[in-house]
């Protein structure tokens, strides 16, 4: 909701800039989408590696304390 109100404020003060932002936002989102997917993938791989490396210690300790 706050983003919409900020956009309306921008529309009042600078209509051309507001319309440009309205057109460019989806394009920027599409360009950044592969980087977000890459970030999720790297996070998952690092979590799997951490789990694999910590497995012997967890087995010797007797499992997770949770």
Order of alpha helices (4+ residues) and beta strands (2+ residues): alpha-alpha
